[in-house]
């Protein structure tokens, strides 16, 4: 295998792919990603982190090239991708790829929407760029393995730059050499630490990856140079980030086995690692009509990484609650669901939730995969209940349907869009390959005057009339 083979293989795949090449189920999976992404992004439109970013990009200024979702504000391509990418990951409710421990859509879609809106791209071009970008990011992730994540790197931030570079490169019609160059520019910007989880720093990773991946493709288009063998040469990007990676995984089954079919969609607005425990406890609550007052204790066995990331017995706010297996487990048992509106400071400090959290014990079990959990509930009358979860709801083995994602989208976008506008967005996504101008979709995804709750726009307060 020559020095350029893997880099060239990915580059050629991106250049040569056409929407006609993709199986129907791959295209439909892509549509689910777009609808889910729009929902979680609009759901975070008024988050404080988004306000800070919008105030900054408004102050900095620049050409009005692309829209910030929800707000109807236009800024330059890079800043739009930064804000939209951050916004889409704020709730930690976006789709996730367990095999790479990453959120592929969060950095990829905002970069694609910015370029498509500015260049007048079509829906079929958007889908093609998304599928190719998704493949690039996840295949590099599968090749890296998981040791680099365990050491403290954030996969979404590392891999997202490659996906965005590939997808934007496809929309810009870069040739294989230019794409290889864009991969190198993405690689040299790669970064992002898990240490910031539970703060605004985590969603910022997705926005920065979208911005940097787009920048890589734009610079490469203009002749900005970097090594053309970044995934193969010595030392390669792969060697820098992982000593255990299997480089053959990058191109094995390329163009036949699509990783978007292995994507997970979250029914619960929390870290994916706690979904197995939440799912099992919600099932037990419903199956046995359990009331929390009947419970003596709850014992959870989870994958070691779950405990590493979510072993927080005292979350201070809703954001930290998303990364607390104890809070998420208690929420599942108490409320029987995990929609985003429950991850608030008020619910985190609810005395009844706190009482149940104190009854929950969690240990890591190295024999369990990251989608698995063993649950034992001991009742005060001595009864023992058990549940083993292999694939929680939303996992590709137990998937959310398009209709279920539609329901999630409606719940999240309710404060931004009227029902009529929601219907229009859903129709556009269902028929995305027929969309002539992506800008139409962006125009639909903005606050409607009757939906605005606090009058805030673009870092300034509006006077209601």
SEMIMI-53787 format. One record per residue: residue in three letters; x, y, z of N, C-alpha, C in turn. Coordinates in steps of 0.02 Angstrom, whole numbers, plus 50000, padded with zeros to 5 digits. Example, Ala and Ser with C-alpha at 12.3 -4.5 7.8 and 13.67 -1.06 7.14 Angstrom:
SEMIMI-53787
ALA506604971650390506154977550390506604983550390
SER506424988850354506844994750357506455000250394
//
This chain:
SEMIMI-53787
UNK500434994150000500005000050000500445006250000
UNK500405010549948500865016249944500665021649994
UNK501115026550000501035031650052500385035550048
UNK500125036449988499555040749980498895036949976
UNK498895030349985498315026349967497685028050007
UNK497745028750074497145029950114496895037150105
UNK497355041850104497145048750092496815049350024
UNK497115046349974496835046549907496165042949903
UNK496105037349938495485033549935494905037749962
UNK495005041150019494475045350046494335051250000
UNK494855054349975494765060049930494385058049868
UNK494565052549838494225050249777493505048349791
UNK493385045449849492695043749868492265049949869
UNK492515055249900492135061449904492015064349835
UNK492535064549794492475067549727491985063649684
UNK492015057149687491645052949640490935051349662
UNK490765052349724490095050349749489545054649718
UNK488995051349702488395054649677487805052149718
UNK487275056049722486695053949761486405047449733
UNK486485046349668486225040249637486595034049662
UNK487185034949691487575029349716487335026749783
UNK486955030849819486765029249888486125025149890
UNK486115019749929485485016049939484955020549970
UNK484335018849958483785022949984483815023750059
UNK483995018350095484005018750168484555023550192
UNK485075024350154485605029050172485355036250165
UNK485005037550111484725044250100484205045850154
UNK483785040950171483285042150223483605043250291
UNK484155039650305484515040850368484795047950370
UNK485035050250312485285057050309484745062150323
UNK484145061050297483585065650309483425065850384
UNK483435060150416483315059950488483825064150526
UNK484455063850503484985067850534484835075250527
UNK484605077350469484465084450458483885086850502
UNK483345082950505482775085150546482955085250620
UNK483305080150642483525079850712483975085750727
UNK484445087250682484915092750693484545099450697
UNK484065100650653483695106950655483325107550721
UNK483025102150744482665102350807483105104150866
UNK483665100650873484095101950931484425108850927
UNK484515111350866484815117950857484315123350876
UNK483705122950850483195127850868483035127550942
UNK483065121650971482925120951042483415124651086
UNK484015126151060484525129651098484615136851075
UNK484145139351036484235145951004484325151651053
UNK484045151051113484105156451162484545154651221
UNK484965149751212485435147951265485935153651276
UNK486155154651338486645160051351487275159551309
UNK487515153651296488125152951255488005155451184
UNK487405154251158487245156551091487195164251090
UNK486905166951142486855174251146487545177451146
UNK488005174551184488685177251187489005177151117
UNK488935171551083489235170951016488925175750967
UNK488265176450968487925181050922488125188250936
UNK488175189950999488395196751016489105197950990
UNK489535192950995490215193750971490245194450895
UNK489915189850859489965190150786489615196350758
UNK489095198750794488765204850774489225210850783
UNK489585210850838490065216250852490645216150802
UNK490895210250786491445209650739491235211650668
UNK490625209850650490365211550584490625206950530
UNK490515209050468490725204950411490175204450359
UNK490335201550304489835200950250489265196450272
UNK488665198150250488065194250267487975188750215
UNK488285183050229488305177550181487875171650199
UNK487795170350264487435164350286487055165750351
UNK486515161950361486055163150416486245159550480
UNK486115162750535486135159450601485435156750613
UNK485405150250623484765146850627484335149750683
UNK483695150550669483225153050718483165160550719
UNK483725164050715483725171250728483625175550665
UNK483715172750606483635176650546484195181750537
UNK484735180950574485315185350568485795182350518
UNK486085186550477486595184150430487275186850450
UNK487775182650442488465184550455488895181050403
UNK489555181350411489975178050360489945170450368
UNK490175167050317490125159750315490415156350377
UNK491015158550396491365155250451491005156350517
UNK490795162550530490455163950593489775160550597
UNK489425159950541488785156450542488885149150561
UNK489405146050532489545139050549489735138350623
UNK490125143150648490325143050718489715143350765
UNK489275148050752488695148850796488215142950789
UNK488055141150727487585135550717487855128950743
UNK488505127850734488805121650759488785121350835
UNK488945126950867488915127150940488205126150964
UNK487735129750933487035129350952486765122250947
UNK486985118550897486715111850886486945106850938
UNK487485108550974487765103851024487635106051096
UNK487325111851104487205114651171486805109951214
UNK486275107151187485825102951227486085095851238
UNK486625094051202486885087251203486335082251187
UNK485925084051138485325080251119485385078151046
UNK485955079551015486055078250944486265071050932
UNK486215068950869486375061950852487095060350868
UNK487235053950876487895051750897488065045050866
UNK488715044150854488975037950824489385034350876
UNK489095029050906489415025750962490095022750944
UNK490165020350883490795017150864491385021850866
UNK491265028350860491805033250862491735038050920
UNK491225037150961491085041551018491045048850995
UNK490745049950938490715056750911490005058650891
UNK489915065050879489285067950855489415070550785
UNK489345066450734489565068550667489175074350637
UNK488525074750650488115079850617488235086850644
UNK488395087450708488455094050739488965098550706
UNK489565096050687490035100350650489905100450575
UNK489615095250549489555094350476488985098450446
UNK488385097750473487805100950442487865108550441
UNK488085111850495488125119150492488605121650439
UNK489155118150429489625120150376489295119450307
UNK488935114050297488605112850233488055117850220
UNK487655119450271487115124150261487375131150244
UNK487915133150276488195139750261488405140250188
UNK488795135350165489025135450096488445134750047
UNK487975130350063487405129250018486975135450011
UNK486855138850067486455144950065486815150350024
UNK487455151050036487845156350002487925155049928
UNK488045148749911488175146949841487545145049802
UNK486975144649837486365142749803486325135349788
UNK486535131249836486545124049826485855120849829
UNK485805114849803485175111149802485165105649855
UNK484575102849865484495097649915484875091249899
UNK484895089249836485255083149819486005084049829
UNK486265090049814486965091449828487115091449903
UNK486635094049942486715094250014486745087250043
UNK486295082850022486295075950046486945072450027
UNK487175073349966487785070049943488385072349984
UNK488425078849996488975081450037488935078950108
UNK488325078350135488255075850203488475068650210
UNK488245064350165488425057250170489185056350163
UNK489485059950117490215059150108490595061850168
UNK490375067650194490715070350253490635065950314
UNK490035063050321489905058450376490375052450372
UNK490445049750312490885043950302491605045650320
UNK491845051350297492535053250310492665053850385
UNK492245057550420492365058650491492325052150531
UNK491825047950518491745041850557492275036550540
UNK492475036250477492985031350458493665033150487
UNK493815039450490494435041450524494385039850598
UNK493795040850626493685039250696493755031850711
UNK493475027650668493535020450678494265018350673
UNK494635021650629495345020050622495735022050684
UNK495585027750713495945029950773495815025450832
UNK495235022250834495065018350894494825022950949
UNK494895020751011494605024551067495115026651120
UNK495745024651111496245026351161496345033851167
UNK496325037451111496435044651114495875048151152
UNK495265045551145494695048251183494795046951258
UNK494995040951274495115039151343495655043551375
UNK496135045851335496675049951361496465057251371
UNK495865059051347495615065751361495425070051302
UNK495495067451241495285071151182494535070251169
UNK494215075251138493505074851121493445073051048
UNK493135067251034493105064650966492735069250918
UNK492185072250940491795076550896492225082350870
UNK492625085050913493055090650895493605088550847
UNK493905082750860494455080250818494185078250749
UNK493675074050749493425071150686492995075950647
UNK492655080450682492185084950648492505089350597
UNK493135091250608493485095450559493565091850493
UNK493715085350496493785081450434493125080850397
UNK492585079450434491935078750402491725085250369
UNK491825090850404491635097350375492065098950315
UNK492705097550319493155098850261492945094750201
UNK492775088450213492565084050158491905086350127
UNK491405087650170490755089650145490765096350108
UNK491115101250138491175107750104491575106950040
UNK492105102950042492495101749982492075098849926
UNK491605094449944491155091649894490725097049863
UNK490445101549905490025106849880490415111849837
UNK491055112749854491485117349816491775114049753
UNK491635107549746491885103749688492645103549685
UNK492955102649744493685101849746493875095349712
UNK494465095049683494715088749656495055084849712
UNK495275078749696495545074249747496165077149780
UNK496585080349742497195083349770497015089049818
UNK496535093149799496325098649843496005095949907
UNK495625090649901495315087649960495845084850008
UNK496335081449980496875078750022497215084450059
UNK497305090050025497605095850055497155098750111
UNK496505098750098496025101150148496035096650210
UNK496115090150200496165085550257496765087350300
UNK497325089150269497915090950307497815097350346
UNK497475102150316497325108350351496855107150409
UNK496375102650400495935100750455496315097350510
UNK496775092950491497155089150540497585093650584
UNK497895098650553498355102850592497985107550639
UNK497325108250630496925112350676496565108150729
UNK496635101550724496245097050767496415098050841
UNK495895098250882495985098850954495305098550988
UNK495315098951053494695098751092494755093951150
UNK494675096351211494795092451272494155090451307
UNK494115084251328493525081951367493485085451434
UNK494015088551456494025092051520493485097451524
UNK493265099951467492775105351467492055102851467
UNK491945096251467491265093551469490885096451528
UNK490245097951517489835100951569489865108451571
UNK490225111451523490265118751517490105120751445
UNK490115127251431490015129751363490565127551316
UNK491125125351344491685123251302491535117151260
UNK491095112651283490955106651244490575108251179
UNK490015111851181489695113451117490125117951072
UNK490545122051103491005126251064491455121951019
UNK491615115951043492015111351002491685110050934
UNK491025108750935490675107250873490675113250826
UNK490555119150854490555125150813491235126650784
UNK491755125750823492435127150799492645122050747
UNK492425115850755492575110650705492235112350639
UNK491605114650642491255116650581491615122350547
UNK491815127250586492155133150560492835131250529
UNK493225127250565493895125550543493885120850483
UNK493405116150481493345111750424493175115550361
UNK492695120250368492525124550311493125128650289
UNK493465131650337494055135650321494575131550283
UNK494675125250303495155120950270494995120050196
UNK494345118850182494145117850112494195124350072
UNK494005129950101494035136350067494755138250051
UNK495205137150099495905138750087496205134150034
UNK496045127750037496305123049988496075124949918
UNK495455127149912495185129249847495605134849817
UNK495895138949861496285144749838497035143349833
UNK497225137049843497925135349834498355135449896
UNK498045136149955498415135850018498665128750028
UNK499305127750040499605121050038499705117950107
UNK499715111450107499855107250165500035100250138
UNK500315095850179500495089150154499895085450125
UNK500005082150068499465078550035499385071450059
UNK499755069450111499735062550135499645062250210
UNK499245066750237499195067450309498945061250344
UNK498565057050309498305050850340498745044850326
UNK499315045950293499755040450275500495041650289
UNK500725047750280501445049150285501705048150356
UNK502355048850364502685047750428502955054250456
UNK502745056250517502205053150556501535055550530
UNK501055051050526500395052850501499975055650559
UNK499425058650541498945061050590498725055350636
UNK498625049550605498385043750644498885041750698
UNK499525041850680500045040050729500095045250784
UNK499965051450768500015056750818499475056050872
UNK498875053850851498325053450898498195046550926
UNK498445041350894498295034650918498825029650898
UNK499065025950947499555020750933499215014050918
UNK498565013650931498215007250925497795006650861
UNK497745011950822497285012050766497425006950713
UNK496895004650680496945000050624496785004050560
UNK497315005850524497225010350466496785007350412
UNK496735000750409496324997650357495574999150365
UNK495375000750426494665002050438494435008350401
UNK494905012550382494725018750349494395017550281
UNK494625012550246494375011550177494025004850167
UNK494015000650218493674994250212492924995250203
UNK492644992850148491934993550135491725000550114
UNK492205004850098492055011750078491605011850017
UNK491055015450021490575015749966490075010049966
UNK490125005650014489654999950019489334999650088
UNK489745000250139489494999950208489485007050236
UNK488895010050240488835017050258488745017950333
UNK489175022050363489165022950435488565026850460
UNK488235030650417487635034250439487095029350462
UNK487125023250438486645018150460486795015750531
UNK487375017550557487565015750626487475021650674
UNK487125026750652487025032750692486485031550744
UNK486545034850801486035034550854485695041350860
UNK485045041250873484665047350886484425047150957
UNK484505052650993484385052751064483655054051082
UNK483335049551118482675050951146482725054651212
UNK483335054751241483445058051306483995063351296
UNK483885069151326484325074951314484935074851361
UNK485305069451358485875068551403486435064951367
UNK486995064451401487565060751374487345053751352
UNK487545051751293487325045351265487515039451310
UNK488055040251348488295034751390487815032851446
UNK487365037451465486885035851519486225033351492
UNK486145032951426485495031151398485285024051415
UNK485765019451418485575012551435485265012251504
UNK485565015651553485295015651621484615019151623
UNK484555024851589483915028351588483375024151555
UNK483545021151499483065017151461482805011351503
UNK483255007951538483055002251579482615004251637
UNK482775009851669482375012051726481695014651704
UNK481655017951647481005020151621480575014051605
UNK480885008951576480515002751562480254999651626
UNK480674999151678480464996051741479905000151774
UNK479975006751771479455011151800478785009751768
UNK478775009251702478155008151666477895000951673
UNK478354996151670478164989151672477864987251740
UNK478164989751794477954987751862477564993251898
UNK477424998751863477065004351894477405006451959
UNK478065007251956478445008652016478355015852039
UNK478275016752103478295023452132478955024052169
UNK479295029652162479955030452194479955029152269
UNK479395030552303479365029452375479435022052394
UNK479315017552346479365010352360480075007852355
UNK480535011952330481215009652314481685010352374
UNK482035004852388482555004852441483215007152411
UNK483415004252354484035006252321484025004052248
UNK484435007452209484535005752138485275004652126
UNK485444998952098486144997452083486234996852008
UNK486705000551982486845000751910487534998151896
UNK487574993851846488214991951817488234994951747
UNK488754998951733488815002351669489525001451643
UNK489615003251580490285002851551490755007651588
UNK491385005851596491845010151633491865017351608
UNK491815018451542491835025251516491235029251541
UNK490665026151547490075029551573490215032551641
UNK490535028551684490685030951751491235036351748
UNK491705035551703492245040351696491975047351678
UNK491475047451635491205053751609490645056551652
UNK490245052151683489615054451715489575052951790
UNK490135051651823490125050151894490095056551936
UNK489545060051929489435066451963488825065752008
UNK488955064952073488405063952120488065070552140
UNK488365076052123488085082452145488095087552089
UNK487705086352035487675091251981487385097852007
UNK487695103351985487505109952011486975113351969
UNK486895111151906486405114351863486165109351810
UNK485715111551767485435107051717485955104351669
UNK486455108451652486975106151607487385100551638
UNK487575101351701487945096051735487505089951744
UNK486855090951750486395085251756486425080651697
UNK486545083251638486595079151578487195074451581
UNK487675075951625488275071851631488325068851702
UNK487745067351731487715063951795487275057751788
UNK487585051851792487195045751785486685045151842
UNK486825048151899486385047651957485765052051945
UNK485865058051921485295062351906484875059351849
UNK485205057251796484845054551738484445048351757
UNK484745044051798484385038051820483785039851864
UNK483885044551909483335046751952482785050051911
UNK482975054051862482485057351819482075052251780
UNK482405047051753482055041851717481545038351761
UNK481725036951822481275033451867480715038151892
UNK480885044351906480385049051933479895051551881
UNK480155053351821479745056651772479555052151713
UNK479925046651703479755042151649479935044651580
UNK480345049851576480565052551512481195056651523
UNK481475059251468482085063051474482135068651423
UNK481565071851410481585077351361481975083251390
UNK482185087751346482635093051366482345097651418
UNK481695098751417481385103451464481455101151536
UNK481665094851547481755092351615482465093451641
UNK482915095251598483605096351619483705103751636
UNK483395105651691483425112551715483735112751785
UNK483945118651805484225119351872483695117451925
UNK483075119351912482535117951960482445110451969
UNK482435106651915482335099451920482945096151952
UNK483545098551934484155095751964484145096352040
UNK483845101752066483835102852139483165100952170
UNK482735097652133482105095252160482245090452218
UNK481985091652278482125087452336481965080052324
UNK481415078652288481235071652277481735068252231
UNK481995071852181482515069152137483145067852177
UNK483325072652219483935071952260483875066052308
UNK483285065052337483195059352382483315052852345
UNK483045052252284483135046152246483865045252224
UNK484195050652207484895050352187485325047152242
UNK485165048652303485555045952360485465038352366
UNK484945035652335484835028352338485155024652279
UNK485495028352236485765025352175486515024352182
UNK486725018252165487445016552164487615014452093
UNK488195016352070488425014652003489135012252005
UNK489275006751970489955004151965490105002551892
UNK490745002751874490945001051807491054993551800
UNK490844990851744490924983751729491264983251661
UNK491884980951661492284980851599491994976151546
UNK491554971651566491264966951517490684970151479
UNK490464975951500489894979251468490124983951413
UNK489754983951358489874988851305489564995451325
UNK489725000651288489505007351306488755008451296
UNK488425003951262487695004351253487324999851302
UNK487674996851348487374991751392487354994051465
UNK486894991151502486844992351574486484986551607
UNK486684984851667486324980051709486024983951767
UNK485374982951778485014986951828484684982351878
UNK484774983851942484444980251996484094985352041
UNK483454984352052483064988752095482814984652154
UNK482984986752214482754983352274482204987652306
UNK481614984452315481054987952345481064987252421
UNK480714991552455480714991452529480394985152556
UNK479974981852515479674975552539480104969452525
UNK480714970652501481184965252489481204962652417
UNK480734964652377480704962452307481314965152268
UNK481604960752226482174962752184481954962552111
UNK482054967952076481894968452005482534969551965
UNK482584966151908483194966851867483004968351794
UNK483464971651760483384973151689484074973851657
UNK484154970551601484774971151562484614974851498
UNK484984980051483484894983951422485494982851377
UNK485354980751316485874979551266485904985351216
UNK485324987551193485274992851143484694997451163
UNK484845003151195484305007651216483945010651157
UNK483365013451169482975016751117483405022151084
UNK483385022251018483785027050980484415024050950
UNK484645018450979485215014850951485015012050883
UNK485485011350835485285008750769484975001850772
UNK485094998050825484764991550833484064992250863
UNK483904998050887483254999550918483075006750900
UNK482985008050835483015014950810482385019050823
UNK482495025650822481935030250819481705030650747
UNK481065030650736480785031450669480805038750649
UNK480685040050585480635047050563480075050550600
UNK479515047150611478955050150647479145051950718
UNK479545047750750479765049250819480255055050820
UNK480675055550770481125061350766480725067650751
UNK480195066950711479755072550698479435075050763
UNK479225070450805478925072450870479445076150912
UNK480055073650912480595076950949480725083950921
UNK480735084550855480835091050822480285095950842
UNK479665093650842479115098050859479175100550931
UNK479355096150977479425098051047479975103251055
UNK480535102351020481105106751029481015113550995
UNK480655113650940480595119850901479965123850917
UNK479585121550966478935124550981478985131951000
UNK479525133851033479605140851054479865145350998
UNK480025142250941480315146050885479835146250826
UNK479525140550811479125139850750478395138450767
UNK477945141150727477245139250732477155132250704
UNK476585129250719476455122550692476465122650616
UNK476205127850586476215128250513476925128250487
UNK477365132150519478055132450497478405125750510
UNK478245122550565478525115850579478335111050524
UNK477695111250504477465106850450477865108050386
UNK478005114350371478375116050310479085113350313
UNK479405114050370480095111450377480105103950369
UNK479645100550400479615093250395479515091050323
UNK479075094450288478945092750218479575093750175
UNK479925099150187480545100450149481055094950162
UNK481125092750224481615087550240481405080950210
UNK480775079350214480545072950185480675072750110
UNK480675078450077480775078850005481435082449989
UNK481925081650032482535085750028482895085149962
UNK482905079249932483265078349869482955082349812
UNK482335084749822481995088549770482045096149781
UNK482335098149836482395105249852482865108749803
UNK482635114149773483035117549722483535122449753
UNK483345125449810483775130549841483755129649917
UNK484325127849946484365126550018484195132850058
UNK484285138750028484115144850064483385144950087
UNK482955141550051482245141150070482175137850138
UNK482545132550150482525129050214482755133650270
UNK483275137450258483525142050309483015147450325
UNK482655149850274482145154950286481575152350329
UNK481445145950325480915142950366481125142250439
UNK481785141850452482045140250519482245146550557
UNK481765151050565481905157150603481315158850647
UNK481455162850699480915164950744480355168250705
UNK479735166450724479155170050699478935174850754
UNK478705180650735478575185950784478125183750841
UNK477625179650823477155177550875477445172250922
UNK478015169350901478315164150942478845166950989
UNK479105172950975479645175651015479415176851087
UNK479805174251134479575174551203479875180351242
UNK480485182351226480795187451268481045193551230
UNK480915193751165481095199651127481825200351112
UNK482225195251125482955195851115483135194051044
UNK483565198051014483785196550947484465199750936
UNK484945195650913485585198250892485955202050945
UNK485885200051009486265203351062485925209651087
UNK485335211351061484985217351083484265215551101
UNK483975219551143483275218651162482835222351112
UNK482295219151092481815222451048481225224851088
UNK480935230351068480335232851100479725229751068
UNK479315226651108478715223451080478195228651062
UNK477835227351008477325232150986476675228450973
//
